[in-house]
Amino acid sequence: SNIKFSIAIYPWPGHILYDNNIEAYQEYWKNYCKNKCNLFINHFEDFQNITNISEKKDVIKKLYFYGDMHFNSKGNQVIANKLINTISSK
């Protein structure tokens, strides 16, 4: 079958707070996508850039629904910006 698919990875709040094995997680999916995926989109980098200038708990409050792993509108905007830039550069 000639189905093209892409994988995007992004951090859950726990990844931001504790950042255990994040590099291994990212590397696993990057390697998985080699010769399989149309695109591999790593959102961890974007969130790391945000946490470099803000407190981790503030980033979670700002980008996720309270007590949830899902993004609020601001978090979805971070994801959308990267998707748009990645897809439009292809």
C-alpha positions as CSV (number, residue, x, y, z in Angstrom):
1,S,0.0,0.0,0.0
2,N,1.1,3.5,-0.8
3,I,-0.3,5.3,2.2
4,K,1.7,8.3,3.4
5,F,1.5,9.1,7.1
6,S,3.2,11.4,9.4
7,I,3.8,11.4,13.2
8,A,3.8,14.3,15.5
9,I,4.9,14.1,19.1
10,Y,4.3,16.6,21.8
11,P,4.8,16.7,25.6
12,W,2.2,16.0,28.2
13,P,2.3,18.1,31.3
14,G,4.3,15.4,33.1
15,H,7.0,15.6,30.5
16,I,7.3,19.3,31.1
17,L,7.5,18.9,34.9
18,Y,9.8,16.0,35.2
19,D,11.5,15.6,31.8
20,N,12.5,12.0,32.4
21,N,13.7,10.1,29.3
22,I,12.4,12.8,27.0
23,E,15.4,12.4,24.7
24,A,14.9,8.6,24.5
25,Y,11.2,9.1,23.7
26,Q,12.0,11.6,20.9
27,E,14.8,9.5,19.5
28,Y,12.5,6.4,19.5
29,W,9.9,8.1,17.3
30,K,12.4,9.8,15.1
31,N,14.1,6.4,14.4
32,Y,10.7,4.8,13.9
33,C,9.8,7.3,11.3
34,K,13.0,6.9,9.2
35,N,11.9,5.5,5.8
36,K,8.3,5.1,7.1
37,C,6.8,8.5,7.7
38,N,6.1,11.3,5.3
39,L,6.8,13.8,8.1
40,F,8.1,13.6,11.6
41,I,7.1,16.6,13.6
42,N,8.6,17.1,17.0
43,H,6.7,19.6,19.2
44,F,9.0,19.0,22.2
45,E,11.4,21.5,20.9
46,D,8.7,24.2,20.8
47,F,7.6,23.6,24.3
48,Q,11.2,23.5,25.5
49,N,11.7,26.9,24.0
50,I,8.7,28.2,26.0
51,T,9.9,26.5,29.3
52,N,13.3,28.1,28.8
53,I,11.7,31.5,29.4
54,S,8.9,30.6,31.8
55,E,8.4,28.5,34.8
56,K,7.3,24.9,34.0
57,K,4.1,25.2,36.1
58,D,3.2,28.5,34.4
59,V,3.7,26.9,30.9
60,I,1.3,24.1,31.9
61,K,-1.3,26.5,33.2
62,K,-1.0,28.6,30.1
63,L,-1.1,25.9,27.4
64,Y,-3.2,23.0,28.9
65,F,-6.6,22.6,30.3
66,Y,-6.5,22.5,34.1
67,G,-5.8,19.0,35.4
68,D,-5.8,17.6,31.8
69,M,-3.3,16.5,29.2
70,H,-5.2,18.2,26.4
71,F,-4.2,21.6,25.0
72,N,-6.3,24.7,25.5
73,S,-6.6,27.3,22.7
74,K,-3.1,28.7,23.3
75,G,-1.6,25.2,23.4
76,N,-3.3,24.3,20.2
77,Q,-1.9,27.5,18.6
78,V,1.6,26.4,19.4
79,I,0.9,23.0,17.8
80,A,-0.8,24.6,14.8
81,N,2.0,27.1,14.1
82,K,4.5,24.2,13.8
83,L,2.2,22.1,11.7
84,I,1.6,25.0,9.3
85,N,5.3,25.9,9.0
86,T,6.3,22.3,8.5
87,I,3.6,21.5,5.9
88,S,4.1,24.8,4.0
89,S,7.8,24.2,3.7
90,K,7.4,20.8,2.1
